Amino acid sequence: MILFQEVFKKYADGTEALRDVNLEIKPKEFVFVVGSSGAGKTTLLRLVVREEVPTSGKVFVDGDDIAALKDKDIPELRRKVGYIFQDYKLLAGRNAFDNVAFSLEVVGKSDDEINRIVPKYLEMVGLLNKIKSFPYQLSGGERQRLAIARALVHEPKIILADESTGMIDPSSTWEIVKLLDKVNSWGTTVVMATHDFNVVNLLKKRVVEINDGEVVRDEKSGLYEPRHSKTSSLV
């Protein structure tokens, strides 16, 4: 499903974000990618959706070499991979319905299809009663659930969650994690980058730990004990 082979990522300013990463994530897995801020977690996720390409090595997603994809094929990749951001990336001027509908509009879905699909996913994340609410009218947890609904509408094979609980309170955090666990139970591969050790330790899923751009630990049912290492400049 996702395969990293000897991946290095170095930015123009000389920063080495990832070093010799070898990693395989299989279909239907739930994987926590852990590490301190700046360890390289976000870079790893951005490579999966081709927001970045490796400096060397190979990244494969659903069998495709992401660096070899033509520009016209990138939208199809991103429909296979739903991305949930820490800061939601919602459209402030659109209500909950329209935020989810926008993802369908850009791929040419008809109004009838949109009107059928959007309420289904808002109900799935517990926001059907907020269908006309704007982002500023929602709590942090509700905004993140709305972002999850938007990520799910294309029925992606993979969900990437990048510090998706970093801006919400503990009770909302657990709601989001349970929702992602439920999505995973339907057969969707979930990769969640986090430095929240409480979340990782409660769920006891596979844990991949990154430190200074390198994979230093990969455990099938692991815990997260934050390392007290030097401050990293990685992204």
CYANA upper distance limits for C-alpha pairs under 8 A (distance plus 0.5 A):
  1 MET  CA     24 GLU  CA      8.14
  1 MET  CA     25 ILE  CA      6.58
  1 MET  CA     26 LYS  CA      5.65
  1 MET  CA     27 PRO  CA      5.95
  1 MET  CA     60 PHE  CA      8.07
  1 MET  CA     61 VAL  CA      6.08
  1 MET  CA     62 ASP  CA      5.10
  1 MET  CA     63 GLY  CA      7.31
  2 ILE  CA     23 LEU  CA      8.40
  2 ILE  CA     24 GLU  CA      6.25
  2 ILE  CA     25 ILE  CA      5.58
  2 ILE  CA     26 LYS  CA      7.16
  2 ILE  CA     48 VAL  CA      8.11
  2 ILE  CA     59 VAL  CA      7.89
  2 ILE  CA     60 PHE  CA      6.17
  2 ILE  CA     61 VAL  CA      5.17
  2 ILE  CA     62 ASP  CA      6.90
  2 ILE  CA     63 GLY  CA      8.44
  3 LEU  CA     22 ASN  CA      8.07
  3 LEU  CA     23 LEU  CA      6.26
  3 LEU  CA     24 GLU  CA      5.02
  3 LEU  CA     25 ILE  CA      6.97
  3 LEU  CA     58 LYS  CA      8.41
  3 LEU  CA     59 VAL  CA      6.17
  3 LEU  CA     60 PHE  CA      5.51
  3 LEU  CA     61 VAL  CA      7.10
  4 PHE  CA     21 VAL  CA      6.83
  4 PHE  CA     22 ASN  CA      5.50
  4 PHE  CA     23 LEU  CA      5.43
  4 PHE  CA     24 GLU  CA      6.85
  4 PHE  CA     57 GLY  CA      8.12
  4 PHE  CA     58 LYS  CA      6.41
  4 PHE  CA     59 VAL  CA      5.17
  4 PHE  CA     60 PHE  CA      7.08
  5 GLN  CA     20 ASP  CA      8.30
  5 GLN  CA     21 VAL  CA      7.02
  5 GLN  CA     22 ASN  CA      5.33
  5 GLN  CA     23 LEU  CA      7.39
  5 GLN  CA     57 GLY  CA      6.11
  5 GLN  CA     58 LYS  CA      5.62
  5 GLN  CA     59 VAL  CA      6.92
  6 GLU  CA     19 ARG  CA      8.31
  6 GLU  CA     20 ASP  CA      5.01
  6 GLU  CA     21 VAL  CA      5.61
  6 GLU  CA     22 ASN  CA      5.79
  6 GLU  CA     56 SER  CA      7.98
  6 GLU  CA     57 GLY  CA      5.40
  6 GLU  CA     58 LYS  CA      7.36
  7 VAL  CA     18 LEU  CA      7.48
  7 VAL  CA     19 ARG  CA      6.92
  7 VAL  CA     20 ASP  CA      5.45
  7 VAL  CA     21 VAL  CA      5.34
  7 VAL  CA     22 ASN  CA      7.25
  7 VAL  CA     54 PRO  CA      6.75
  7 VAL  CA     55 THR  CA      7.98
  7 VAL  CA     56 SER  CA      6.22
  7 VAL  CA     57 GLY  CA      4.73
  7 VAL  CA     58 LYS  CA      6.53
  7 VAL  CA     59 VAL  CA      7.81
  8 PHE  CA     16 GLU  CA      8.13
  8 PHE  CA     17 ALA  CA      8.08
  8 PHE  CA     18 LEU  CA      5.60
  8 PHE  CA     19 ARG  CA      5.13
  8 PHE  CA     20 ASP  CA      5.85
  8 PHE  CA     21 VAL  CA      7.28
  8 PHE  CA     54 PRO  CA      6.50
  8 PHE  CA     55 THR  CA      6.10
  8 PHE  CA     56 SER  CA      5.76
  8 PHE  CA     57 GLY  CA      6.82
  9 LYS  CA     16 GLU  CA      6.44
  9 LYS  CA     17 ALA  CA      5.92
  9 LYS  CA     18 LEU  CA      5.45
  9 LYS  CA     19 ARG  CA      7.24
  9 LYS  CA     53 VAL  CA      8.28
  9 LYS  CA     54 PRO  CA      5.64
  9 LYS  CA     55 THR  CA      5.34
  9 LYS  CA     56 SER  CA      7.43
 10 LYS  CA     14 GLY  CA      6.69
 10 LYS  CA     15 THR  CA      6.08
 10 LYS  CA     16 GLU  CA      4.82
 10 LYS  CA     17 ALA  CA      6.33
 10 LYS  CA     18 LEU  CA      7.68
 10 LYS  CA     54 PRO  CA      8.45
 10 LYS  CA     55 THR  CA      6.55
 11 TYR  CA     15 THR  CA      5.79
 11 TYR  CA     16 GLU  CA      6.98
 11 TYR  CA     17 ALA  CA      7.88
 15 THR  CA    233 SER  CA      8.04
 15 THR  CA    234 LEU  CA      7.18
 16 GLU  CA    213 GLY  CA      7.73
 16 GLU  CA    234 LEU  CA      7.27
 17 ALA  CA     39 ALA  CA      8.15
 17 ALA  CA     40 GLY  CA      5.98
 17 ALA  CA     43 THR  CA      7.33
 17 ALA  CA    212 ASP  CA      8.01
 17 ALA  CA    213 GLY  CA      5.76
 17 ALA  CA    234 LEU  CA      5.60
 17 ALA  CA    235 VAL  CA      6.43
 18 LEU  CA     40 GLY  CA      6.62
 18 LEU  CA     43 THR  CA      8.06
 18 LEU  CA     44 LEU  CA      8.10
 18 LEU  CA    212 ASP  CA      8.08
 18 LEU  CA    213 GLY  CA      4.52
 18 LEU  CA    214 GLU  CA      6.55
 19 ARG  CA    213 GLY  CA      5.91
 19 ARG  CA    214 GLU  CA      5.80
 20 ASP  CA    214 GLU  CA      7.26
 21 VAL  CA    214 GLU  CA      6.72
 21 VAL  CA    215 VAL  CA      6.72
 22 ASN  CA    215 VAL  CA      8.26
 25 ILE  CA     29 GLU  CA      7.29
 25 ILE  CA     31 VAL  CA      8.20
 26 LYS  CA    189 THR  CA      8.14
 27 PRO  CA    187 GLY  CA      8.19
 27 PRO  CA    188 THR  CA      7.87
 27 PRO  CA    189 THR  CA      6.10
 28 LYS  CA    184 ASN  CA      6.94
 28 LYS  CA    185 SER  CA      8.30
 28 LYS  CA    187 GLY  CA      5.42
 28 LYS  CA    188 THR  CA      5.72
 28 LYS  CA    189 THR  CA      4.75
 28 LYS  CA    190 VAL  CA      7.83
 29 GLU  CA    184 ASN  CA      7.81
 29 GLU  CA    188 THR  CA      8.18
 29 GLU  CA    189 THR  CA      5.55
 29 GLU  CA    190 VAL  CA      6.85
 29 GLU  CA    191 VAL  CA      8.50
 30 PHE  CA    181 ASP  CA      8.16
 30 PHE  CA    184 ASN  CA      7.06
 30 PHE  CA    189 THR  CA      6.47
 30 PHE  CA    190 VAL  CA      5.21
 30 PHE  CA    191 VAL  CA      6.43
 30 PHE  CA    192 MET  CA      8.32
 30 PHE  CA    205 LYS  CA      6.88
 30 PHE  CA    206 ARG  CA      7.14
 31 VAL  CA    190 VAL  CA      6.77
 31 VAL  CA    191 VAL  CA      5.35
 31 VAL  CA    192 MET  CA      6.77
 31 VAL  CA    205 LYS  CA      6.78
 31 VAL  CA    206 ARG  CA      5.43
 31 VAL  CA    207 VAL  CA      6.40
 31 VAL  CA    208 VAL  CA      7.62
 32 PHE  CA    191 VAL  CA      6.42
 32 PHE  CA    192 MET  CA      5.39
 32 PHE  CA    193 ALA  CA      6.29
 32 PHE  CA    194 THR  CA      7.53
 32 PHE  CA    200 VAL  CA      7.46
 32 PHE  CA    205 LYS  CA      7.47
 32 PHE  CA    206 ARG  CA      6.65
 32 PHE  CA    207 VAL  CA      5.36
 32 PHE  CA    208 VAL  CA      6.59
 33 VAL  CA     41 LYS  CA      7.11
 33 VAL  CA    191 VAL  CA      7.49
 33 VAL  CA    192 MET  CA      6.45
 33 VAL  CA    193 ALA  CA      4.99
 33 VAL  CA    194 THR  CA      6.83
 33 VAL  CA    207 VAL  CA      6.60
 33 VAL  CA    208 VAL  CA      5.34
 33 VAL  CA    209 GLU  CA      6.26
 33 VAL  CA    210 ILE  CA      7.65
 34 VAL  CA     41 LYS  CA      7.66
 34 VAL  CA    193 ALA  CA      6.31
 34 VAL  CA    194 THR  CA      5.74
 34 VAL  CA    195 HIS  CA      5.96
 34 VAL  CA    207 VAL  CA      7.51
 34 VAL  CA    208 VAL  CA      6.66
 34 VAL  CA    209 GLU  CA      5.24
 34 VAL  CA    210 ILE  CA      6.66
 34 VAL  CA    224 TYR  CA      7.81
 35 GLY  CA     39 ALA  CA      6.19
 35 GLY  CA     40 GLY  CA      8.47
 35 GLY  CA     41 LYS  CA      7.66
 35 GLY  CA    194 THR  CA      7.53
 35 GLY  CA    195 HIS  CA      6.02
 35 GLY  CA    209 GLU  CA      6.18
 35 GLY  CA    210 ILE  CA      5.72
 35 GLY  CA    211 ASN  CA      6.52
 35 GLY  CA    226 PRO  CA      7.52
 35 GLY  CA    227 ARG  CA      8.38
 36 SER  CA    195 HIS  CA      6.18
 36 SER  CA    211 ASN  CA      7.93
 36 SER  CA    226 PRO  CA      7.73
 36 SER  CA    227 ARG  CA      8.28
 37 SER  CA    195 HIS  CA      7.63
 37 SER  CA    232 SER  CA      8.48
 37 SER  CA    235 VAL  CA      8.26
 38 GLY  CA    212 ASP  CA      8.19
 38 GLY  CA    232 SER  CA      6.36
 38 GLY  CA    233 SER  CA      6.52
 38 GLY  CA    234 LEU  CA      5.03
 38 GLY  CA    235 VAL  CA      5.01
 39 ALA  CA    210 ILE  CA      6.49
 39 ALA  CA    211 ASN  CA      5.72
 39 ALA  CA    212 ASP  CA      5.46
 39 ALA  CA    213 GLY  CA      6.09
 39 ALA  CA    232 SER  CA      7.03
 39 ALA  CA    233 SER  CA      8.40
 39 ALA  CA    234 LEU  CA      6.10
 39 ALA  CA    235 VAL  CA      6.90
 40 GLY  CA     44 LEU  CA      6.84
 40 GLY  CA    210 ILE  CA      7.24
 40 GLY  CA    211 ASN  CA      8.02
 40 GLY  CA    212 ASP  CA      7.35
 40 GLY  CA    213 GLY  CA      5.53
 40 GLY  CA    234 LEU  CA      6.34
 40 GLY  CA    235 VAL  CA      5.61
 41 LYS  CA     45 LEU  CA      7.06
 41 LYS  CA    193 ALA  CA      6.59
 41 LYS  CA    210 ILE  CA      7.48
 41 LYS  CA    235 VAL  CA      7.92
 42 THR  CA     46 ARG  CA      6.58
 42 THR  CA    162 ASP  CA      7.08
 42 THR  CA    193 ALA  CA      7.85
 42 THR  CA    235 VAL  CA      7.10
 43 THR  CA     47 LEU  CA      6.75
 43 THR  CA     52 GLU  CA      8.03
 43 THR  CA    235 VAL  CA      6.78
 44 LEU  CA     48 VAL  CA      7.31
 45 LEU  CA     49 VAL  CA      7.40
 45 LEU  CA    160 LEU  CA      7.45
 45 LEU  CA    162 ASP  CA      8.01
 46 ARG  CA     50 ARG  CA      6.54
 46 ARG  CA     51 GLU  CA      5.46
 46 ARG  CA     52 GLU  CA      6.18
 47 LEU  CA     51 GLU  CA      6.39
 47 LEU  CA     52 GLU  CA      5.33
 47 LEU  CA     53 VAL  CA      6.24
 47 LEU  CA     54 PRO  CA      7.58
 47 LEU  CA     59 VAL  CA      7.85
 47 LEU  CA     66 ILE  CA      8.45
 48 VAL  CA     59 VAL  CA      7.68
 48 VAL  CA     60 PHE  CA      8.33
 48 VAL  CA     61 VAL  CA      7.18
 48 VAL  CA     66 ILE  CA      7.96
 49 VAL  CA     66 ILE  CA      8.43
 49 VAL  CA     77 LEU  CA      7.45
 49 VAL  CA     78 ARG  CA      6.55
 49 VAL  CA     81 VAL  CA      7.36
 50 ARG  CA     66 ILE  CA      6.71
 50 ARG  CA     67 ALA  CA      7.89
 50 ARG  CA     74 ILE  CA      8.03
 53 VAL  CA     66 ILE  CA      7.84
 53 VAL  CA     67 ALA  CA      6.20
 54 PRO  CA     58 LYS  CA      7.40
 54 PRO  CA     59 VAL  CA      7.96
 54 PRO  CA     67 ALA  CA      7.90
 58 LYS  CA     65 ASP  CA      7.28
 58 LYS  CA     66 ILE  CA      8.41
 58 LYS  CA     67 ALA  CA      8.11
 59 VAL  CA     65 ASP  CA      6.30
 59 VAL  CA     66 ILE  CA      6.47
 59 VAL  CA     67 ALA  CA      7.88
 60 PHE  CA     64 ASP  CA      5.58
 60 PHE  CA     65 ASP  CA      4.99
 60 PHE  CA     66 ILE  CA      6.37
 61 VAL  CA     65 ASP  CA      7.20
 61 VAL  CA     66 ILE  CA      7.26
 64 ASP  CA     68 ALA  CA      8.41
 64 ASP  CA     69 LEU  CA      8.01
 65 ASP  CA     69 LEU  CA      7.19
 69 LEU  CA     73 ASP  CA      6.57
 69 LEU  CA     74 ILE  CA      7.14
 70 LYS  CA     74 ILE  CA      7.30
 73 ASP  CA     77 LEU  CA      7.13
 74 ILE  CA     78 ARG  CA      6.84
 75 PRO  CA     79 ARG  CA      6.80
 76 GLU  CA     80 LYS  CA      7.09
 77 LEU  CA     81 VAL  CA      7.00
 78 ARG  CA     82 GLY  CA      7.24
 79 ARG  CA    154 HIS  CA      6.49
 79 ARG  CA    155 GLU  CA      8.45
 79 ARG  CA    156 PRO  CA      6.56
 80 LYS  CA    154 HIS  CA      7.94
 80 LYS  CA    155 GLU  CA      7.99
 80 LYS  CA    156 PRO  CA      4.82
 80 LYS  CA    157 LYS  CA      5.83
 80 LYS  CA    158 ILE  CA      6.84
 81 VAL  CA    156 PRO  CA      5.80
 81 VAL  CA    157 LYS  CA      6.73
 81 VAL  CA    158 ILE  CA      5.24
 81 VAL  CA    159 ILE  CA      6.17
 81 VAL  CA    160 LEU  CA      7.56
 82 GLY  CA    151 ALA  CA      5.11
 82 GLY  CA    152 LEU  CA      6.97
 82 GLY  CA    154 HIS  CA      8.45
 82 GLY  CA    156 PRO  CA      6.36
 82 GLY  CA    158 ILE  CA      6.69
 82 GLY  CA    159 ILE  CA      5.16
 82 GLY  CA    160 LEU  CA      6.59
 83 TYR  CA    151 ALA  CA      6.54
 83 TYR  CA    159 ILE  CA      6.44
 83 TYR  CA    160 LEU  CA      5.32
 83 TYR  CA    161 ALA  CA      6.53
 83 TYR  CA    162 ASP  CA      8.13
 84 ILE  CA     88 TYR  CA      7.38
 84 ILE  CA    147 ALA  CA      6.78
 84 ILE  CA    148 ILE  CA      6.78
 84 ILE  CA    151 ALA  CA      7.10
 84 ILE  CA    159 ILE  CA      8.02
 84 ILE  CA    160 LEU  CA      6.58
 84 ILE  CA    161 ALA  CA      5.15
 84 ILE  CA    162 ASP  CA      6.63
 84 ILE  CA    164 SER  CA      6.91
 85 PHE  CA     89 LYS  CA      7.14
 85 PHE  CA    147 ALA  CA      8.30
 85 PHE  CA    161 ALA  CA      6.84
 85 PHE  CA    162 ASP  CA      5.82
 85 PHE  CA    163 GLU  CA      7.45
 85 PHE  CA    164 SER  CA      6.23
 86 GLN  CA    161 ALA  CA      8.32
 86 GLN  CA    162 ASP  CA      6.35
 86 GLN  CA    163 GLU  CA      5.61
 86 GLN  CA    164 SER  CA      4.79
 86 GLN  CA    165 THR  CA      7.18
 86 GLN  CA    166 GLY  CA      6.67
 86 GLN  CA    167 MET  CA      7.25
 87 ASP  CA    164 SER  CA      8.15
 87 ASP  CA    167 MET  CA      7.75
 88 TYR  CA    143 ARG  CA      7.16
 88 TYR  CA    144 GLN  CA      6.42
 88 TYR  CA    147 ALA  CA      6.29
 88 TYR  CA    164 SER  CA      8.45
 89 LYS  CA    147 ALA  CA      8.09
 90 LEU  CA     99 ASN  CA      7.13
 90 LEU  CA    135 PRO  CA      7.59
 90 LEU  CA    143 ARG  CA      8.39
 90 LEU  CA    147 ALA  CA      7.42
 91 LEU  CA     99 ASN  CA      6.67
 91 LEU  CA    135 PRO  CA      8.15
 92 ALA  CA    134 PHE  CA      7.34
 92 ALA  CA    135 PRO  CA      6.41
 92 ALA  CA    136 TYR  CA      7.76
 93 GLY  CA    134 PHE  CA      7.69
 94 ARG  CA     98 ASP  CA      5.95
 94 ARG  CA     99 ASN  CA      6.28
 94 ARG  CA    134 PHE  CA      6.66
 94 ARG  CA    135 PRO  CA      8.27
 95 ASN  CA     99 ASN  CA      6.58
 95 ASN  CA    131 ILE  CA      7.51
 95 ASN  CA    132 LYS  CA      5.83
 95 ASN  CA    133 SER  CA      5.65
 95 ASN  CA    134 PHE  CA      4.63
 95 ASN  CA    135 PRO  CA      7.20
 96 ALA  CA    100 VAL  CA      7.06
 96 ALA  CA    130 LYS  CA      7.28
 96 ALA  CA    131 ILE  CA      5.61
 96 ALA  CA    132 LYS  CA      6.33
 96 ALA  CA    133 SER  CA      6.18
 96 ALA  CA    134 PHE  CA      6.44
 96 ALA  CA    135 PRO  CA      7.56
 96 ALA  CA    146 LEU  CA      7.39
 97 PHE  CA    101 ALA  CA      6.52
 97 PHE  CA    118 VAL  CA      7.00
 97 PHE  CA    119 PRO  CA      7.96
 97 PHE  CA    122 LEU  CA      8.28
 97 PHE  CA    131 ILE  CA      5.73
 97 PHE  CA    132 LYS  CA      6.91
 98 ASP  CA    102 PHE  CA      6.36
 99 ASN  CA    103 SER  CA      7.95
 99 ASN  CA    150 ARG  CA      7.58
100 VAL  CA    104 LEU  CA      7.85
100 VAL  CA    118 VAL  CA      6.82
100 VAL  CA    146 LEU  CA      8.10
100 VAL  CA    149 ALA  CA      7.21
100 VAL  CA    150 ARG  CA      5.13
100 VAL  CA    153 VAL  CA      7.97
101 ALA  CA    105 GLU  CA      6.65
101 ALA  CA    114 ILE  CA      6.63
101 ALA  CA    118 VAL  CA      6.73
101 ALA  CA    150 ARG  CA      8.38
102 PHE  CA    106 VAL  CA      6.86
103 SER  CA    107 VAL  CA      7.64
103 SER  CA    150 ARG  CA      7.29
103 SER  CA    153 VAL  CA      8.08
104 LEU  CA    108 GLY  CA      7.07
104 LEU  CA    109 LYS  CA      6.01
104 LEU  CA    114 ILE  CA      7.19
104 LEU  CA    153 VAL  CA      8.01
104 LEU  CA    154 HIS  CA      8.25
105 GLU  CA    109 LYS  CA      6.01
105 GLU  CA    110 SER  CA      8.07
105 GLU  CA    114 ILE  CA      8.30
109 LYS  CA    113 GLU  CA      6.61
109 LYS  CA    114 ILE  CA      6.95
110 SER  CA    114 ILE  CA      6.72
111 ASP  CA    115 ASN  CA      6.52
112 ASP  CA    116 ARG  CA      6.76
113 GLU  CA    117 ILE  CA      6.51
114 ILE  CA    118 VAL  CA      6.30
115 ASN  CA    119 PRO  CA      7.51
116 ARG  CA    120 LYS  CA      7.51
117 ILE  CA    121 TYR  CA      7.19
117 ILE  CA    153 VAL  CA      7.87
118 VAL  CA    122 LEU  CA      6.74
118 VAL  CA    153 VAL  CA      7.97
119 PRO  CA    123 GLU  CA      6.45
119 PRO  CA    128 LEU  CA      6.91
119 PRO  CA    131 ILE  CA      8.29
120 LYS  CA    124 MET  CA      6.71
121 TYR  CA    125 VAL  CA      6.96
121 TYR  CA    149 ALA  CA      5.96
121 TYR  CA    150 ARG  CA      8.46
121 TYR  CA    152 LEU  CA      7.90
121 TYR  CA    153 VAL  CA      7.30
122 LEU  CA    126 GLY  CA      6.70
122 LEU  CA    127 LEU  CA      5.46
122 LEU  CA    128 LEU  CA      5.48
122 LEU  CA    131 ILE  CA      7.82
122 LEU  CA    146 LEU  CA      7.71
122 LEU  CA    149 ALA  CA      6.61
123 GLU  CA    127 LEU  CA      6.09
123 GLU  CA    128 LEU  CA      5.18
124 MET  CA    149 ALA  CA      8.11
125 VAL  CA    145 ARG  CA      6.35
125 VAL  CA    146 LEU  CA      7.74
125 VAL  CA    148 ILE  CA      8.07
125 VAL  CA    149 ALA  CA      6.92
125 VAL  CA    179 LEU  CA      7.88
126 GLY  CA    145 ARG  CA      8.38
127 LEU  CA    131 ILE  CA      7.06
127 LEU  CA    142 GLU  CA      7.93
127 LEU  CA    145 ARG  CA      8.25
127 LEU  CA    146 LEU  CA      7.85
133 SER  CA    137 GLN  CA      6.54
133 SER  CA    138 LEU  CA      7.62
134 PHE  CA    138 LEU  CA      7.40
135 PRO  CA    143 ARG  CA      6.83
138 LEU  CA    142 GLU  CA      6.10
138 LEU  CA    143 ARG  CA      6.42
139 SER  CA    143 ARG  CA      6.64
140 GLY  CA    144 GLN  CA      6.78
140 GLY  CA    167 MET  CA      7.51
140 GLY  CA    168 ILE  CA      5.87
140 GLY  CA    169 ASP  CA      8.31
140 GLY  CA    172 SER  CA      8.32
141 GLY  CA    145 ARG  CA      6.74
141 GLY  CA    168 ILE  CA      6.38
141 GLY  CA    169 ASP  CA      8.06
141 GLY  CA    172 SER  CA      5.51
141 GLY  CA    173 THR  CA      7.63
141 GLY  CA    175 GLU  CA      8.39
141 GLY  CA    176 ILE  CA      7.88
142 GLU  CA    146 LEU  CA      6.64
143 ARG  CA    147 ALA  CA      6.75
144 GLN  CA    148 ILE  CA      6.77
144 GLN  CA    164 SER  CA      7.73
144 GLN  CA    176 ILE  CA      8.04
145 ARG  CA    149 ALA  CA      6.79
145 ARG  CA    176 ILE  CA      7.33
146 LEU  CA    150 ARG  CA      6.81
147 ALA  CA    151 ALA  CA      6.75
148 ILE  CA    152 LEU  CA      6.70
149 ALA  CA    153 VAL  CA      6.90
151 ALA  CA    156 PRO  CA      8.29
151 ALA  CA    159 ILE  CA      8.02
152 LEU  CA    156 PRO  CA      6.84
156 PRO  CA    188 THR  CA      7.77
157 LYS  CA    187 GLY  CA      8.45
157 LYS  CA    188 THR  CA      5.79
157 LYS  CA    189 THR  CA      6.72
158 ILE  CA    188 THR  CA      6.15
158 ILE  CA    189 THR  CA      5.13
158 ILE  CA    190 VAL  CA      6.36
158 ILE  CA    191 VAL  CA      8.18
159 ILE  CA    188 THR  CA      7.51
159 ILE  CA    189 THR  CA      6.67
159 ILE  CA    190 VAL  CA      5.33
159 ILE  CA    191 VAL  CA      6.78
160 LEU  CA    190 VAL  CA      6.55
160 LEU  CA    191 VAL  CA      5.45
160 LEU  CA    192 MET  CA      6.39
160 LEU  CA    193 ALA  CA      8.35
161 ALA  CA    190 VAL  CA      8.15
161 ALA  CA    191 VAL  CA      6.75
161 ALA  CA    192 MET  CA      5.08
161 ALA  CA    193 ALA  CA      6.61
162 ASP  CA    192 MET  CA      6.62
162 ASP  CA    193 ALA  CA      5.51
162 ASP  CA    194 THR  CA      7.40
163 GLU  CA    192 MET  CA      7.70
163 GLU  CA    193 ALA  CA      5.98
163 GLU  CA    194 THR  CA      5.35
163 GLU  CA    195 HIS  CA      7.98
164 SER  CA    192 MET  CA      8.37
164 SER  CA    193 ALA  CA      8.44
164 SER  CA    194 THR  CA      8.20
165 THR  CA    169 ASP  CA      8.48
165 THR  CA    173 THR  CA      5.82
165 THR  CA    176 ILE  CA      7.78
165 THR  CA    194 THR  CA      8.42
166 GLY  CA    194 THR  CA      8.40
166 GLY  CA    196 ASP  CA      8.41
168 ILE  CA    172 SER  CA      6.70
168 ILE  CA    173 THR  CA      6.69
169 ASP  CA    173 THR  CA      6.55
170 PRO  CA    174 TRP  CA      6.90
171 SER  CA    175 GLU  CA      7.08
172 SER  CA    176 ILE  CA      6.80
173 THR  CA    177 VAL  CA      6.77
174 TRP  CA    178 LYS  CA      6.57
174 TRP  CA    199 VAL  CA      7.91
175 GLU  CA    179 LEU  CA      6.66
176 ILE  CA    180 LEU  CA      6.74
177 VAL  CA    181 ASP  CA      6.63
177 VAL  CA    199 VAL  CA      7.99
178 LYS  CA    182 LYS  CA      6.65
179 LEU  CA    183 VAL  CA      6.76
180 LEU  CA    184 ASN  CA      6.67
180 LEU  CA    190 VAL  CA      7.77
181 ASP  CA    185 SER  CA      6.79
182 LYS  CA    186 TRP  CA      7.22
183 VAL  CA    187 GLY  CA      7.68
183 VAL  CA    188 THR  CA      6.62
183 VAL  CA    190 VAL  CA      8.47
184 ASN  CA    188 THR  CA      5.20
184 ASN  CA    189 THR  CA      6.40
184 ASN  CA    190 VAL  CA      6.54
195 HIS  CA    226 PRO  CA      8.35
196 ASP  CA    200 VAL  CA      7.29
197 PHE  CA    201 ASN  CA      6.48
197 PHE  CA    223 LEU  CA      8.07
197 PHE  CA    224 TYR  CA      5.71
197 PHE  CA    225 GLU  CA      7.24
197 PHE  CA    226 PRO  CA      7.75
198 ASN  CA    202 LEU  CA      6.63
199 VAL  CA    203 LEU  CA      6.95
200 VAL  CA    204 LYS  CA      6.56
200 VAL  CA    205 LYS  CA      7.75
200 VAL  CA    207 VAL  CA      8.35
200 VAL  CA    222 GLY  CA      8.46
200 VAL  CA    223 LEU  CA      6.66
200 VAL  CA    224 TYR  CA      6.71
201 ASN  CA    222 GLY  CA      7.96
201 ASN  CA    223 LEU  CA      5.43
201 ASN  CA    224 TYR  CA      6.76
204 LYS  CA    221 SER  CA      5.74
204 LYS  CA    222 GLY  CA      6.16
204 LYS  CA    223 LEU  CA      6.86
205 LYS  CA    220 LYS  CA      7.15
205 LYS  CA    221 SER  CA      5.30
205 LYS  CA    222 GLY  CA      6.77
206 ARG  CA    218 ASP  CA      7.81
206 ARG  CA    219 GLU  CA      6.08
206 ARG  CA    220 LYS  CA      4.73
206 ARG  CA    221 SER  CA      5.20
206 ARG  CA    222 GLY  CA      6.29
207 VAL  CA    217 ARG  CA      8.09
207 VAL  CA    218 ASP  CA      6.16
207 VAL  CA    219 GLU  CA      5.76
207 VAL  CA    220 LYS  CA      6.98
207 VAL  CA    221 SER  CA      7.17
207 VAL  CA    222 GLY  CA      5.80
207 VAL  CA    223 LEU  CA      7.44
207 VAL  CA    224 TYR  CA      8.06
208 VAL  CA    215 VAL  CA      7.41
208 VAL  CA    216 VAL  CA      8.28
208 VAL  CA    217 ARG  CA      6.17
208 VAL  CA    218 ASP  CA      4.92
208 VAL  CA    219 GLU  CA      7.09
209 GLU  CA    215 VAL  CA      6.23
209 GLU  CA    216 VAL  CA      6.26
209 GLU  CA    217 ARG  CA      5.55
209 GLU  CA    218 ASP  CA      6.91
210 ILE  CA    214 GLU  CA      5.80
210 ILE  CA    215 VAL  CA      5.01
210 ILE  CA    216 VAL  CA      6.30
210 ILE  CA    217 ARG  CA      7.82
211 ASN  CA    215 VAL  CA      7.02
211 ASN  CA    216 VAL  CA      6.92
212 ASP  CA    232 SER  CA      6.68
212 ASP  CA    234 LEU  CA      7.18
213 GLY  CA    234 LEU  CA      7.52
